[in-house]
Structures are given as structure tokens and as C-alpha cells.
Amino acid sequence: MIDLTGQSLTEIADAIASGELTSRAATEACLDRARALNPLLNCVLRLDAQAALEAADRADRERSRGARLGLLHGVPLAHKDMFYRAGRVSSCASTIHATRIATTTSTLLERLDAAGGLEIGVLNMAEFALGPTGHNAITGHCRNAWNPQYVSGGSSSGSGVAVGAGIVPASLGSDTGGSVRLPAAINGVTGLKPTQGRLSRQGLMPLSWSIDTAGPIARTALDIARLMNVLAGHDQADPTSSRRAVPDYAALCRRAIEGLRIGVPRNYFYDPASPEVRYLMEDSLAVLERCGARLVELDVPELSNLTELSRVIVYSEVTALHGTWLRERRQEYSPQVAVRAATGIAIPAAAYLEALCLRAGMLRRFVEHVYRHCDVLHTPTIAIPVPTIEATDVGSGEAMWRIIAQLVHCTAPVNYLGLPALAVPAGFTRNGLPASLQLIGRPFAEGTLLRVAHAYQLETDWHRRIPERS
């Protein structure tokens, strides 16, 4: 049996395209790894092994016939259980949707299909995507790829763990407050929250329709670039998707960063940062400086207000979406998710509308203030060492809100502004868990973020590290 542990999406896809590796062998390797690790990590909700192997055999026959191959031809993948596929149950890791059969297929899944990707199953997540830790009292907590006593990050918990543990080379998640970047960061892989509107949301379970964004998780920046070449672009089925032309992200990714200005914030992002996270961030900046980038210190506009404004929008819209179920089926929610889903009841309509109205002006001021000084803003993704499951399993009271605030401190303001942001592996803290830097760009600057990350990953091997049991 072949071992794909640590192999990137790009390496696997290129090996299949060249005939060095068959899709059947790659798919069998991913399925075997899922069966071996899932009892420990609980990142996979369902394997669809027979369908995946049949799709792999078709992919191998197509290649042998000389068919034109897509960028992901024959590559096994798995995604967060909130991307709908017609005829398949999409539970959103909840009791309420446990038997819900989708009637439509997500545009992003259709685009992966068209590029030749195949699915081996669906992945665990926070219940209804409400939770940055990865806890789920319905389907069981997803556990960190590096140490199962620690949190996986959420809400795209299964996606981060499955990629971090080498079960699949890439996965789709969603990001409303950090839900792609946090599990990517916490499991030692790369995760992109694109500019809002860059990817279609058709066929994706809604959480907050004003802020939701889909995004990919993979091992490297080059992998993310390949995925974005497949996924990005306007979708007629999603009127909120952007009509802006899609660049060649893989080509942008490979450009040198000499002379690029990296912004280093003096305020907000490092307020709660631990000394060891600060040290790792300084070390990553030194690497980028050696690559030819120029470091620029700057003050950023006060972001705590943006986090609160994001919270007002998200919880107002969550409560609106869940209102009927909260009234009629509240006992089917876990206690923590029931509290969070009902939070919008206490938010005045005027506050919600004000948060929406302020958004465009705050985005304009942030972009004008920050990006006249730099091309990319560099911050931690998570400012503290990864915590344990026990330390964060605190019920639904005040402690829950403190933990959420700690975890999303660096990520949530980006969602309110709709900016692109990329989580990149940047070392390990003393507890043996991954640390991560975050790159934030101006709207539609995903290519610049990937360019910086790729330069960094050429000089480091953090993204190549695999948990010891692997």
C-alpha cells in the first residue's frame, strides 16, 4: 500500500496526471488512513468508499484513454458536512438535519467535480457551524491532528484535522468568524478565507448571509492556488458572487516577493498574544525579510469595534435562520449551540441595521489607512497556544464567551470587513501544537497573500510536518 502522508494536493494531482500514481491507489490510501485514524480523531462523519473507488477507477480509465484532464483529476477529497450534494444527507453535524436529503448540489462541489476531483466522504464540524473550538455534543468532539486532548478548531473542524492528519490533501470549509483559518492554524496546515463574493455560496448551509464565506484548506499555498483556480468566479445561481475576472493564482503564487511591503501592526492583534506566539511571529517576519520583503510597522484602526459589529450581524442572522427551530425543537440543539443560536433575540433591530450600514465605510477607511503603508498585513492567526478540550469545554455561560473571544480575536474583524486572509503554519509552541501566521490583504488580493505564503514555505518546512503517529 502506498503512503501519501505529507504529500501535497499539487504533488498528488501531478503524480496522477503523469501516470506515476493511479487515482485508485491514492483513494485506497486515503480511505485506509481515514479508517485507521478516525476512531482517535473523529473528523470523518461518513465514508463513501464504494462510490469513491468507482469514481477513481473511472478517472484512471479516462487518463488511459488520453482524455483531457482537469487540475484535480482523480484526486480524493472530503469536505465539511454543509456543502450540499443532491440526493445525499447533509446533516450539518446536527440532530435537526440528521436525515435531511439535499435537493441541490453546491456550485463549489460541481466545480471540483468538473476539475476531476472525487469525494471519499463527509467531514465533522461544529453543530450548525456554531463554534470555534470544534466541540460538538451531537456528533462528538473533533480532535486535534497533533494531540487528541487538544481542540481541533472550528467550525470546519473535520476539514482542518483531515488535512492536518494526512487523510485527504484538501477540503472545503466555511468561514464566518475564522472557521477556515482557525482549524487550519490549529492543525498545522494552510487555509484561505477569500474576499467575500470571490467564491459562490450556492448550496452551502447558511449561517450569516451577510458574512458567510467558503474557503479551502490544504497543505501548501500552491495547493490553495490550484484550488482557487478551480473554485473562483461568478455563479449565476449566487447573485452575491463577484463578477471580477479570476487571475491565474498558481502563476501569481510563484512570483518573488522582493520589495513587497509587509505590515506589522503595533496594536490590537498582539494585545492577548503569549510570549511564545510573539517569538514565532518575529521569526516568520525575519524569514520574509530574508526573502526580500520590507517590514513596515503601523497602527491599524481600532478593531475591537469591528469584532462587536460582526457579532451583532452574525447572531442577528443566526437567530433569524433558526427562529422556528428554536421555538419548536430547541431540545434537539446542544445547550451551548442553543444559547448561541438564540443570542440575536436580545439584539435590537436598530443595532443590526446600524452594523450593516457602517460596514462599507469602515472597510474603505481600513483599506485606505492600512494599505497605503503596506501590501499585506501580517498577524498571528491565533494569539495563544492551542488549548485543550478540557479547558474549553465550559458549557454555555460567561466562560464560553471568553474562550470564543480569545480564539477569534485575530480573525473575526476580517470577516466583518470581507477581506481575504490566509492562515500559514509558522512553527510550534511548547505544548507541541502548531502556531500560525495570518496574512490579510486588500479586497481580491488573494494572489498576493498566496505569493507571500509560498515564498515563506519555500524557506520553511512547518507545512511539511506530520504528527508523529503518522
C-alpha positions as CSV (number, residue, x, y, z in Angstrom):
1,M,0.0,0.0,0.0
2,I,1.4,3.4,-0.9
3,D,1.9,6.1,1.7
4,L,0.7,9.6,0.8
5,T,1.4,11.0,4.2
6,G,2.6,14.6,3.9
7,Q,2.1,14.7,0.2
8,S,0.5,17.9,-1.0
9,L,-2.5,18.2,-3.3
10,T,-0.3,19.5,-6.1
11,E,2.1,16.6,-5.8
12,I,-0.7,14.0,-5.7
13,A,-2.6,15.6,-8.6
14,D,0.6,15.9,-10.7
15,A,1.6,12.3,-10.0
16,I,-1.9,11.1,-11.1
17,A,-1.7,13.2,-14.2
18,S,1.7,11.8,-15.2
19,G,0.7,8.2,-14.5
20,E,3.2,7.8,-11.6
21,L,0.2,7.3,-9.3
22,T,-3.2,5.9,-10.0
23,S,-6.4,7.5,-8.6
24,R,-7.4,4.1,-7.3
25,A,-4.2,3.8,-5.3
26,A,-4.5,7.3,-3.9
27,T,-8.1,6.8,-3.0
28,E,-7.4,3.5,-1.2
29,A,-4.6,5.2,0.7
30,C,-6.9,8.0,1.9
31,L,-9.7,5.5,2.8
32,D,-7.3,3.3,4.8
33,R,-5.9,6.3,6.6
34,A,-9.4,7.6,7.5
35,R,-10.3,4.1,8.9
36,A,-7.1,4.0,10.9
37,L,-7.2,7.5,12.4
38,N,-10.9,8.4,12.7
39,P,-11.5,6.4,15.9
40,L,-8.9,8.6,17.5
41,L,-9.7,12.0,15.8
42,N,-13.5,11.8,15.0
43,C,-13.0,14.0,11.9
44,V,-15.0,11.9,9.4
45,L,-18.8,11.6,9.7
46,R,-19.2,9.2,6.8
47,L,-17.0,7.4,4.3
48,D,-18.5,6.7,0.9
49,A,-15.8,4.1,0.0
50,Q,-17.5,2.2,-2.8
51,A,-18.6,5.3,-4.7
52,A,-15.2,6.8,-4.3
53,L,-13.4,3.7,-5.6
54,E,-15.7,3.5,-8.6
55,A,-15.0,7.2,-9.3
56,A,-11.3,6.6,-9.0
57,D,-11.4,3.7,-11.5
58,R,-13.3,5.9,-14.0
59,A,-10.6,8.6,-13.6
60,D,-7.9,6.0,-14.3
61,R,-9.7,4.7,-17.4
62,E,-10.2,8.3,-18.7
63,R,-6.5,9.0,-18.2
64,S,-5.5,5.8,-20.0
65,R,-7.7,6.8,-23.0
66,G,-5.9,10.1,-23.2
67,A,-8.9,12.2,-22.1
68,R,-8.2,15.8,-21.3
69,L,-7.5,16.0,-17.5
70,G,-8.7,18.7,-15.1
71,L,-6.5,20.3,-12.4
72,L,-7.7,17.8,-9.8
73,H,-8.2,14.7,-11.9
74,G,-8.6,11.6,-9.8
75,V,-7.6,13.4,-6.5
76,P,-9.5,12.1,-3.4
77,L,-11.1,14.9,-1.3
78,A,-13.6,15.3,1.6
79,H,-15.5,18.3,2.8
80,K,-17.3,19.9,5.7
81,D,-20.8,18.4,6.0
82,M,-22.6,21.6,5.0
83,F,-21.8,21.6,1.3
84,Y,-25.0,20.1,-0.2
85,R,-25.0,17.3,-2.8
86,A,-28.3,16.4,-4.4
87,G,-29.7,13.1,-3.1
88,R,-27.2,13.0,-0.1
89,V,-27.9,13.6,3.5
90,S,-26.2,16.9,4.7
91,S,-26.6,16.8,8.5
92,C,-24.6,20.0,9.3
93,A,-23.5,17.8,12.2
94,S,-26.8,18.4,13.9
95,T,-29.8,16.3,15.1
96,I,-32.3,18.6,13.3
97,H,-30.7,17.9,9.9
98,A,-29.7,14.3,10.6
99,T,-31.9,12.9,7.8
100,R,-32.2,15.9,5.6
101,I,-31.5,15.0,2.0
102,A,-30.2,17.8,-0.2
103,T,-32.2,18.7,-3.4
104,T,-29.4,20.7,-4.9
105,T,-25.6,20.4,-5.3
106,S,-23.2,23.2,-4.2
107,T,-21.7,25.1,-7.0
108,L,-18.2,24.6,-5.5
109,L,-18.7,20.8,-5.4
110,E,-19.8,20.9,-9.0
111,R,-16.6,22.9,-9.9
112,L,-14.4,20.4,-8.1
113,D,-16.3,17.6,-9.9
114,A,-15.6,19.3,-13.3
115,A,-11.9,19.6,-12.4
116,G,-11.8,15.8,-11.8
117,G,-11.8,15.7,-8.0
118,L,-13.7,12.9,-6.2
119,E,-15.1,12.6,-2.7
120,I,-14.3,9.8,-0.2
121,G,-16.9,11.1,2.4
122,V,-18.0,14.0,4.5
123,L,-16.3,15.6,7.5
124,N,-17.3,16.5,11.0
125,M,-17.9,20.1,12.0
126,A,-19.3,22.2,14.8
127,E,-23.0,21.8,15.1
128,F,-24.6,24.2,12.6
129,A,-21.1,25.8,12.2
130,L,-21.5,27.5,15.6
131,G,-18.3,27.0,17.4
132,P,-14.6,28.0,17.0
133,T,-13.3,25.1,19.2
134,G,-14.5,22.1,17.3
135,H,-16.7,20.9,20.2
136,N,-19.9,19.0,19.1
137,A,-22.2,17.4,21.6
138,I,-24.2,15.7,18.8
139,T,-21.6,14.0,16.7
140,G,-18.8,14.1,19.2
141,H,-15.8,16.5,19.6
142,C,-13.4,16.5,16.7
143,R,-9.9,16.1,18.0
144,N,-6.6,17.8,17.1
145,A,-4.5,16.0,14.5
146,W,-1.3,16.5,16.7
147,N,-2.8,15.6,20.1
148,P,-6.3,14.4,20.6
149,Q,-6.5,16.0,24.0
150,Y,-6.5,19.4,22.3
151,V,-9.1,21.3,20.4
152,S,-9.4,20.9,16.6
153,G,-10.5,24.5,15.9
154,G,-13.9,25.1,14.3
155,S,-16.3,25.3,12.8
156,S,-14.6,23.5,9.9
157,S,-13.0,21.1,12.4
158,G,-13.1,17.9,10.4
159,S,-11.6,19.7,7.4
160,G,-8.6,21.0,9.4
161,V,-8.0,17.7,11.1
162,A,-8.4,15.6,8.0
163,V,-5.8,17.6,6.1
164,G,-3.5,18.0,9.1
165,A,-3.5,14.2,9.7
166,G,-3.0,13.4,6.0
167,I,-6.3,11.7,5.5
168,V,-7.1,13.9,2.4
169,P,-4.9,16.5,0.7
170,A,-7.5,19.3,0.7
171,S,-11.0,20.1,1.9
172,L,-13.6,22.8,1.7
173,G,-14.8,24.7,4.8
174,S,-16.6,27.9,5.6
175,D,-15.5,31.0,7.5
176,T,-17.9,33.4,9.3
177,G,-15.6,34.4,12.1
178,G,-12.4,32.3,11.5
179,S,-13.9,28.9,10.8
180,V,-11.4,28.0,7.9
181,R,-8.4,29.8,9.4
182,L,-8.7,28.5,12.9
183,P,-8.8,24.8,12.2
184,A,-6.1,25.2,9.5
185,A,-3.9,27.0,12.0
186,I,-4.6,24.7,14.9
187,N,-3.8,21.6,12.8
188,G,-0.7,22.9,11.1
189,V,-1.9,23.5,7.5
190,T,-2.8,26.3,5.2
191,G,-6.4,27.8,5.0
192,L,-7.8,30.7,3.0
193,K,-10.8,32.9,3.7
194,P,-11.3,34.6,0.3
195,T,-12.7,38.0,-0.3
196,Q,-16.4,37.8,0.4
197,G,-18.1,37.1,-3.0
198,R,-15.0,35.6,-4.6
199,L,-16.5,32.0,-4.2
200,S,-20.1,31.0,-4.7
201,R,-22.2,30.2,-1.7
202,Q,-25.0,28.4,-3.6
203,G,-25.7,25.0,-2.0
204,L,-23.8,25.9,1.2
205,M,-25.7,25.8,4.6
206,P,-26.2,29.5,5.6
207,L,-25.1,30.8,9.0
208,S,-24.9,34.5,8.4
209,W,-25.9,35.5,4.9
210,S,-24.1,38.9,5.2
211,I,-20.8,37.5,6.3
212,D,-20.5,33.8,5.3
213,T,-17.6,32.8,3.0
214,A,-16.5,29.4,1.7
215,G,-12.8,28.6,1.7
216,P,-10.2,25.9,1.0
217,I,-7.9,24.1,3.4
218,A,-4.8,22.3,2.1
219,R,-1.1,21.7,3.0
220,T,0.5,24.5,1.0
221,A,-0.1,27.9,-0.6
222,L,0.4,26.2,-4.1
223,D,-2.4,23.8,-3.2
224,I,-4.7,26.7,-2.3
225,A,-3.8,28.5,-5.5
226,R,-4.7,25.4,-7.6
227,L,-8.0,25.1,-5.8
228,M,-8.8,28.8,-6.3
229,N,-8.1,28.4,-10.0
230,V,-10.9,25.8,-10.0
231,L,-13.3,27.4,-7.5
232,A,-13.3,31.1,-8.1
233,G,-15.6,33.0,-10.4
234,H,-19.1,34.4,-10.7
235,D,-22.0,32.0,-10.3
236,Q,-25.4,32.9,-11.8
237,A,-27.0,30.9,-9.0
238,D,-25.5,33.2,-6.4
239,P,-26.2,36.8,-7.2
240,T,-23.8,37.9,-4.3
241,S,-20.8,36.3,-6.1
242,S,-18.4,38.7,-7.7
243,R,-18.1,39.2,-11.5
244,R,-14.5,40.3,-11.2
245,A,-12.1,38.4,-13.5
246,V,-10.3,35.4,-12.0
247,P,-6.5,35.6,-12.2
248,D,-4.1,32.6,-12.5
249,Y,-3.5,32.1,-8.8
250,A,-0.8,29.5,-9.4
251,A,1.2,31.9,-11.6
252,L,0.8,34.7,-9.0
253,C,1.8,32.4,-6.2
254,R,5.2,31.7,-7.8
255,R,6.3,35.4,-8.1
256,A,9.1,36.6,-5.9
257,I,8.3,38.9,-3.0
258,E,11.3,41.1,-3.2
259,G,10.3,44.7,-2.4
260,L,6.8,43.7,-1.2
261,R,5.8,45.6,2.0
262,I,4.7,43.5,4.9
263,G,2.7,45.5,7.5
264,V,3.4,44.6,11.2
265,P,0.7,46.0,13.4
266,R,1.7,47.7,16.7
267,N,-1.8,47.5,18.2
268,Y,-4.7,45.2,18.7
269,F,-3.5,41.8,17.2
270,Y,-0.8,41.2,19.8
271,D,-2.8,42.5,22.8
272,P,-3.5,39.0,24.1
273,A,-0.5,37.3,22.4
274,S,1.6,34.9,24.5
275,P,5.4,35.4,24.5
276,E,6.0,32.2,22.5
277,V,3.5,33.2,19.8
278,R,5.2,36.6,19.6
279,Y,8.6,34.9,19.2
280,L,7.3,32.7,16.4
281,M,5.7,35.7,14.6
282,E,9.0,37.6,14.9
283,D,10.8,34.6,13.4
284,S,8.4,34.3,10.5
285,L,8.9,38.0,9.8
286,A,12.7,37.5,9.7
287,V,12.2,34.8,7.1
288,L,10.1,37.1,4.9
289,E,12.7,39.8,5.3
290,R,15.4,37.5,4.1
291,C,13.2,36.7,1.1
292,G,13.4,40.4,0.2
293,A,10.2,41.8,1.7
294,R,10.3,45.1,3.5
295,L,8.8,45.2,7.0
296,V,6.7,48.3,7.9
297,E,5.3,48.9,11.4
298,L,2.0,50.6,11.6
299,D,-1.0,51.2,13.8
300,V,-4.3,49.7,12.5
301,P,-7.7,51.3,13.0
302,E,-9.3,50.0,16.3
303,L,-10.6,46.6,15.5
304,S,-12.4,45.7,18.7
305,N,-15.4,47.7,17.4
306,L,-15.4,45.6,14.2
307,T,-15.5,42.4,16.2
308,E,-18.5,43.6,18.1
309,L,-20.2,44.8,14.9
310,S,-19.5,41.4,13.3
311,R,-21.1,39.7,16.3
312,V,-24.2,41.8,16.1
313,I,-24.7,40.9,12.4
314,V,-23.9,37.2,12.8
315,Y,-26.0,36.5,15.8
316,S,-29.0,38.5,14.5
317,E,-28.9,36.5,11.3
318,V,-28.3,33.2,13.0
319,T,-31.4,33.7,15.2
320,A,-33.5,34.7,12.2
321,L,-32.4,31.5,10.4
322,H,-33.0,29.3,13.4
323,G,-36.0,31.0,14.9
324,T,-38.7,28.4,14.0
325,W,-36.5,25.5,15.2
326,L,-35.6,27.3,18.4
327,R,-39.3,27.7,19.2
328,E,-40.4,24.3,18.2
329,R,-37.3,22.0,18.5
330,R,-35.0,23.7,21.0
331,Q,-34.4,20.4,22.9
332,E,-32.7,19.0,19.7
333,Y,-29.9,21.5,20.0
334,S,-26.9,21.0,22.3
335,P,-27.0,23.5,25.2
336,Q,-24.1,25.7,24.0
337,V,-25.4,26.0,20.4
338,A,-29.0,26.7,21.6
339,V,-27.7,29.7,23.6
340,R,-25.6,31.0,20.8
341,A,-28.3,30.5,18.2
342,A,-30.8,32.4,20.3
343,T,-28.4,35.3,21.1
344,G,-29.9,37.5,18.4
345,I,-33.2,37.7,20.3
346,A,-31.5,40.3,22.6
347,I,-30.0,42.4,19.8
348,P,-32.2,45.4,18.7
349,A,-33.1,45.6,15.1
350,A,-31.6,49.2,15.1
351,A,-28.2,47.8,16.2
352,Y,-28.3,45.2,13.4
353,L,-29.1,47.7,10.8
354,E,-26.5,50.1,12.0
355,A,-23.8,47.4,11.9
356,L,-24.8,46.7,8.3
357,C,-24.8,50.4,7.3
358,L,-21.4,51.1,8.9
359,R,-19.7,48.2,7.1
360,A,-18.8,49.8,3.7
361,G,-17.4,53.0,5.3
362,M,-15.3,51.1,7.8
363,L,-13.9,48.9,5.0
364,R,-13.0,51.9,3.0
365,R,-11.2,53.6,5.9
366,F,-9.4,50.4,6.9
367,V,-8.1,49.8,3.3
368,E,-7.1,53.5,2.9
369,H,-5.3,53.6,6.2
370,V,-3.5,50.2,6.2
371,Y,-2.7,49.5,2.5
372,R,-1.2,52.9,1.7
373,H,1.6,51.7,4.0
374,C,1.9,48.0,3.1
375,D,0.8,45.4,0.6
376,V,0.0,42.7,3.1
377,L,-0.8,42.8,6.8
378,H,1.0,40.1,8.9
379,T,-0.6,39.0,12.3
380,P,-1.0,35.8,14.4
381,T,-3.9,33.7,13.3
382,I,-4.5,32.6,16.9
383,A,-2.7,34.7,19.6
384,I,-2.4,32.0,22.3
385,P,-1.1,28.4,22.3
386,V,-3.8,25.9,21.3
387,P,-5.9,25.0,24.4
388,T,-7.1,21.6,25.5
389,I,-10.6,20.2,25.0
390,E,-11.0,20.0,28.8
391,A,-10.1,23.6,29.3
392,T,-12.5,24.9,26.7
393,D,-15.5,22.5,27.4
394,V,-17.1,25.0,29.8
395,G,-20.8,24.9,29.0
396,S,-22.9,27.8,27.8
397,G,-22.2,30.5,30.4
398,E,-19.8,33.5,30.6
399,A,-16.7,31.4,30.3
400,M,-17.9,30.2,26.9
401,W,-17.9,33.8,25.6
402,R,-14.4,34.5,27.0
403,I,-13.0,31.5,25.2
404,I,-14.7,32.4,21.9
405,A,-13.3,35.9,22.2
406,Q,-9.8,34.6,22.8
407,L,-9.9,32.3,19.8
408,V,-11.4,34.7,17.2
409,H,-9.6,37.9,18.4
410,C,-7.4,38.0,15.3
411,T,-9.9,36.5,12.8
412,A,-13.3,38.0,13.3
413,P,-12.6,41.6,12.3
414,V,-11.5,40.3,8.9
415,N,-14.9,38.8,8.4
416,Y,-16.8,42.0,9.1
417,L,-14.6,43.8,6.5
418,G,-15.0,41.0,4.0
419,L,-11.2,41.0,3.3
420,P,-9.1,38.0,2.2
421,A,-7.0,36.3,4.9
422,L,-4.7,33.3,4.8
423,A,-3.5,31.1,7.7
424,V,0.0,29.7,7.3
425,P,1.9,27.2,9.5
426,A,4.6,29.1,11.5
427,G,6.1,26.7,14.0
428,F,5.1,25.0,17.2
429,T,4.6,26.2,20.8
430,R,6.0,24.4,23.8
431,N,2.9,22.2,24.1
432,G,3.8,20.6,20.8
433,L,0.9,22.2,18.9
434,P,1.1,24.3,15.8
435,A,1.2,28.0,15.6
436,S,0.2,30.1,12.6
437,L,0.7,33.4,11.0
438,Q,-2.2,35.3,9.2
439,L,-1.8,37.3,6.1
440,I,-4.5,39.9,5.4
441,G,-4.9,41.7,2.1
442,R,-7.0,44.3,0.3
443,P,-10.1,43.1,-1.4
444,F,-9.4,40.4,-4.1
445,A,-5.7,40.3,-3.2
446,E,-5.7,36.5,-2.7
447,G,-2.9,36.2,-5.2
448,T,-0.6,38.5,-3.2
449,L,-1.3,36.5,0.0
450,L,-0.5,33.2,-1.7
451,R,2.6,34.8,-3.2
452,V,3.9,35.7,0.3
453,A,2.9,32.4,1.8
454,H,4.6,30.4,-1.0
455,A,7.9,32.4,-0.5
456,Y,7.7,31.6,3.2
457,Q,7.0,27.9,2.6
458,L,10.0,27.7,0.2
459,E,12.2,28.7,3.2
460,T,10.5,26.7,5.9
461,D,9.1,23.2,6.4
462,W,6.4,23.8,9.0
463,H,3.7,22.9,6.4
464,R,5.5,19.6,5.8
465,R,5.5,18.4,9.4
466,I,3.2,15.4,10.2
467,P,2.0,14.2,13.6
468,E,4.4,11.5,15.0
469,R,1.9,8.7,15.0
470,S,1.6,9.2,11.2
